[in-house]
Amino acid sequence: MDSVSIGPLKKVSLVYTAGRTPDSADLIHTPKPLEFIFGLGVSGLTPFEYELAGRRAGEQGVIQVDRATALEVFGRLLPWRLELPSSPDPFYLHYKITGISNAESREVVKAMAEASACGGDCDCGCGSHK
């Protein structure tokens, strides 16, 4: 197994599914990709990042998420990158780490800009609105 582990400024690639139980993927069946730079949140690490810290490519896990705390659990990964199921409460997010690499400077700058964007539909020019 690769000796690189997840830590600050590492680009993390993973796939995830979601289910109503820790053993099911009945809410998000097909694995969805997620890629982000670890540790760039303006408020420190999110609970999801704490879950991933120190892990290596190939490792997998499950995290229980309540809808009321999803923003706190995933922080800056919502709403632009992570698609969550619309029901029920709680759900279980299953993940498998597919890659860990050093982030390039331009990727870090872009991720920092996205993390500090306002997140609203305000026409502010932050570039993070869909």
SERO-4910 file (N, C-alpha, C, O; in steps of 0.05 Angstrom, whole numbers):
BEGIN
 pado doro    nc1    nc2    nc3   cac1   cac2   cac3    cc1    cc2    cc3    oc1    oc2    oc3
  Met    A     17    -24      0      0      0      0     18     25      0     40     25     11
  Asp    A      9     46    -12     23     71    -15     30     82     14     13     80     31
  Ser    A     53     93     17     61    103     44     52    131     49     55    141     71
  Val    A     41    145     28     31    173     32      5    172     47    -13    157     39
  Ser    A      3    188     67    -23    189     82    -35    217     79    -21    236     72
  Ile    A    -60    219     85    -75    244     83    -66    263    105    -65    256    129
  Gly    A    -58    287     97    -50    308    115    -53    335    101    -63    337     79
  Pro    A    -44    356    115    -47    383    104    -37    387     75    -15    377     69
  Leu    A    -53    400     59    -47    407     31    -43    383     13    -31    385     -8
  Lys    A    -54    360     21    -54    337      3    -80    337    -13   -101    344     -2
  Lys    A    -78    330    -38   -102    328    -55   -113    300    -50    -99    280    -54
  Val    A   -138    298    -41   -151    273    -34   -171    266    -55   -188    283    -62
  Ser    A   -170    242    -66   -190    232    -85   -203    209    -71   -190    191    -60
  Leu    A   -230    208    -73   -245    186    -62   -271    182    -77   -279    199    -93
  Val    A   -283    160    -72   -310    155    -83   -328    149    -59   -319    139    -38
  Tyr    A   -354    156    -62   -372    152    -39   -399    142    -49   -407    147    -72
  Thr    A   -413    128    -31   -441    121    -35   -454    128     -8   -441    137     11
  Ala    A   -481    124     -7   -495    129     18   -518    110     22   -529    100      2
  Gly    A   -524    104     47   -546     86     53   -560     93     78   -551    109     94
  Arg    A   -582     79     82   -598     82    107   -586     68    131   -592     74    154
  Thr    A   -568     49    125   -555     33    146   -525     33    141   -516     39    118
  Pro    A   -509     26    160   -480     25    156   -471      4    135   -449      5    126
  Asp    A   -489    -15    129   -482    -36    110   -495    -33     83   -493    -51     66
  Ser    A   -510    -11     78   -524     -9     52   -516     16     37   -505     35     48
  Ala    A   -521     15     11   -516     38     -7   -542     42    -23   -541     45    -47
  Asp    A   -564     44     -8   -590     46    -22   -599     74    -28   -619     78    -41
  Leu    A   -584     95    -19   -591    122    -25   -575    134    -48   -585    147    -65
  Ile    A   -549    128    -48   -532    134    -71   -518    108    -78   -500     99    -65
  His    A   -528     96   -100   -520     69   -108   -493     69   -122   -474     54   -116
  Thr    A   -491     87   -142   -467     88   -159   -446    105   -145   -452    128   -138
  Pro    A   -422     95   -142   -401    111   -129   -397    138   -143   -394    139   -168
  Lys    A   -396    159   -127   -392    186   -138   -364    195   -130   -355    191   -108
  Pro    A   -350    208   -148   -323    217   -142   -323    244   -127   -341    260   -130
  Leu    A   -303    247   -110   -299    272    -95   -269    277    -94   -254    259    -87
  Glu    A   -261    301   -100   -232    309    -99   -231    336    -85   -245    354    -92
  Phe    A   -213    338    -66   -210    364    -51   -182    365    -39   -168    345    -37
  Ile    A   -174    390    -31   -149    394    -18   -154    393     12   -171    408     23
  Phe    A   -141    376     26   -145    371     55   -135    395     71   -113    405     67
  Gly    A   -151    403     91   -142    422    111   -143    452    103   -129    468    115
  Leu    A   -159    459     84   -160    487     76   -184    503     88   -187    527     82
  Gly    A   -200    491    104   -223    505    115   -215    528    132   -195    526    147
  Val    A   -230    550    131   -223    574    146   -228    570    176   -217    585    192
  Ser    A   -243    549    183   -249    544    212   -234    519    222   -242    508    242
  Gly    A   -214    510    207   -199    486    215   -211    462    202   -227    464    183
  Leu    A   -203    438    211   -212    413    199   -241    408    206   -251    414    228
  Thr    A   -256    397    187   -283    389    191   -283    361    204   -262    347    203
  Pro    A   -305    352    216   -306    325    226   -300    304    205   -288    284    211
  Phe    A   -308    309    180   -302    290    158   -272    289    153   -261    267    149
  Glu    A   -259    312    154   -230    312    150   -216    298    173   -196    284    168
  Tyr    A   -226    302    197   -214    287    220   -217    257    216   -198    242    222
  Glu    A   -239    249    204   -244    220    198   -223    210    179   -214    187    181
  Leu    A   -215    227    159   -196    219    139   -167    222    146   -149    210    134
  Ala    A   -161    239    165   -133    246    172   -116    221    178   -124    204    193
  Gly    A    -93    219    164    -75    197    168    -81    172    153    -65    154    152
  Arg    A   -104    171    140   -111    147    124    -95    147     98    -83    167     90
  Arg    A    -95    123     85    -79    119     61    -98    110     38   -120    101     43
  Ala    A    -88    113     14   -103    104    -10   -110     74     -6    -94     58      3
  Gly    A   -135     68    -14   -145     41    -12   -162     37     13   -178     18     15
  Glu    A   -158     53     34   -174     51     58   -202     60     53   -207     77     36
  Gln    A   -220     49     69   -248     57     67   -261     59     94   -249     49    114
  Gly    A   -284     72     95   -297     75    121   -326     84    117   -335     88     94
  Val    A   -339     88    139   -367     96    140   -370    118    161   -359    115    183
  Ile    A   -385    139    155   -390    160    175   -420    165    175   -433    168    155
  Gln    A   -431    166    200   -459    171    203   -463    201    203   -449    216    215
  Val    A   -484    210    188   -489    239    185   -519    244    190   -536    231    179
  Asp    A   -524    264    207   -551    274    211   -554    298    193   -536    314    191
  Arg    A   -578    301    181   -583    323    163   -577    350    177   -567    368    164
  Ala    A   -585    352    202   -582    378    216   -553    386    220   -547    410    223
  Thr    A   -534    367    219   -506    373    223   -489    369    199   -464    370    200
  Ala    A   -501    364    176   -486    358    151   -467    380    144   -444    375    136
  Leu    A   -475    405    146   -458    428    139   -434    429    158   -411    434    149
  Glu    A   -438    423    183   -415    423    202   -397    399    196   -372    402    198
  Val    A   -408    376    190   -392    352    184   -374    355    160   -351    348    160
  Phe    A   -386    367    138   -371    369    113   -361    396    106   -343    399     89
  Gly    A   -371    417    120   -361    444    116   -359    453     88   -379    452     73
  Arg    A   -336    462     80   -331    474     53   -336    455     30   -337    463      7
  Leu    A   -338    429     35   -343    410     14   -372    411      4   -379    401    -17
  Leu    A   -389    424     20   -416    430     12   -418    459      5   -403    474     17
  Pro    A   -434    468    -13   -451    452    -30   -439    447    -58   -452    435    -75
  Trp    A   -414    455    -63   -403    454    -90   -394    427    -99   -394    421   -123
  Arg    A   -385    410    -81   -372    385    -90   -387    360    -82   -388    340    -96
  Leu    A   -399    360    -58   -410    335    -47   -440    335    -50   -454    353    -40
  Glu    A   -450    315    -63   -479    312    -67   -489    292    -46   -480    269    -45
  Leu    A   -507    301    -28   -517    285     -7   -545    275    -13   -560    289    -28
  Pro    A   -553    253     -2   -581    244     -6   -600    263      7   -594    275     28
  Ser    A   -624    265     -4   -644    283      7   -660    271     29   -675    285     43
  Ser    A   -657    245     34   -671    232     56   -653    210     66   -632    206     55
  Pro    A   -659    197     86   -673    203    111   -653    213    131   -631    222    124
  Asp    A   -660    213    156   -643    223    177   -640    201    198   -661    192    208
  Pro    A   -617    191    205   -591    197    193   -586    180    168   -602    162    162
  Phe    A   -564    185    154   -555    168    133   -526    162    138   -513    174    154
  Tyr    A   -516    142    123   -488    133    126   -473    138    100   -481    127     79
  Leu    A   -452    153    102   -435    158     78   -412    138     79   -396    137     98
  His    A   -410    122     57   -389    102     54   -368    114     35   -376    124     14
  Tyr    A   -343    113     43   -323    124     25   -299    105     22   -294     88     39
  Lys    A   -286    108     -1   -262     93     -7   -242    113    -18   -247    126    -38
  Ile    A   -219    115     -6   -198    134    -15   -184    121    -39   -173    100    -38
  Thr    A   -185    136    -61   -174    125    -86   -147    137    -93   -132    126   -110
  Gly    A   -140    160    -81   -114    172    -87   -107    194    -68   -125    208    -57
  Ile    A    -81    198    -63    -71    220    -47    -46    230    -61    -28    215    -68
  Ser    A    -45    256    -65    -22    267    -79    -16    295    -68    -33    307    -54
  Asn    A      7    306    -75     13    334    -68     -3    352    -86     -5    348   -110
  Ala    A    -15    372    -74    -31    392    -90    -12    412   -102      7    420    -90
  Glu    A    -18    419   -127     -3    440   -141    -11    467   -130    -33    470   -120
  Ser    A      7    486   -132      1    513   -121    -25    525   -131    -40    536   -116
  Arg    A    -30    522   -157    -54    534   -169    -79    520   -158   -100    533   -155
  Glu    A    -77    494   -152   -100    480   -140   -106    490   -112   -129    492   -104
  Val    A    -85    495    -97    -88    505    -70   -101    533    -71   -119    538    -55
  Val    A    -91    550    -88   -103    577    -90   -132    576    -98   -149    590    -86
  Lys    A   -139    559   -117   -167    556   -126   -184    546   -103   -206    556    -99
  Ala    A   -174    526    -89   -190    514    -67   -194    534    -44   -215    535    -32
  Met    A   -173    551    -39   -176    571    -18   -196    592    -26   -212    602     -9
  Ala    A   -196    600    -52   -216    619    -61   -244    608    -58   -262    622    -50
  Glu    A   -248    583    -65   -274    571    -63   -283    569    -34   -306    573    -27
  Ala    A   -264    562    -16   -270    559     12   -278    586     25   -294    586     44
  Ser    A   -268    608     15   -275    634     26   -298    648     11   -305    670     19
  Ala    A   -308    635    -10   -330    647    -25   -355    649     -7   -358    634     12
  Cys    A   -372    668    -14   -395    674      2   -416    651      2   -429    647     22
  Gly    A   -418    636    -20   -436    613    -21   -465    620    -27   -481    601    -27
  Gly    A   -471    644    -32   -498    652    -39   -502    658    -68   -483    658    -83
  Asp    A   -526    664    -76   -532    671   -103   -533    702   -104   -554    714   -107
  Cys    A   -509    714   -101   -509    743    -97   -496    759   -120   -496    783   -119
  Asp    A   -487    745   -140   -474    759   -163   -450    775   -153   -445    797   -163
  Cys    A   -435    764   -134   -413    779   -122   -387    776   -137   -368    791   -133
  Gly    A   -385    757   -156   -361    753   -171   -342    733   -159   -319    730   -169
  Cys    A   -350    719   -138   -332    699   -126   -327    675   -143   -308    661   -139
  Gly    A   -345    670   -162   -340    648   -181   -350    621   -171   -345    601   -184
  Ser    A   -362    620   -148   -370    594   -137   -399    587   -141   -408    567   -131
  His    A   -414    604   -154   -442    599   -158   -447    583   -184   -433    587   -204
  Lys    A   -466    566   -183   -473    550   -206   -491    565   -224   -500    555   -245
***
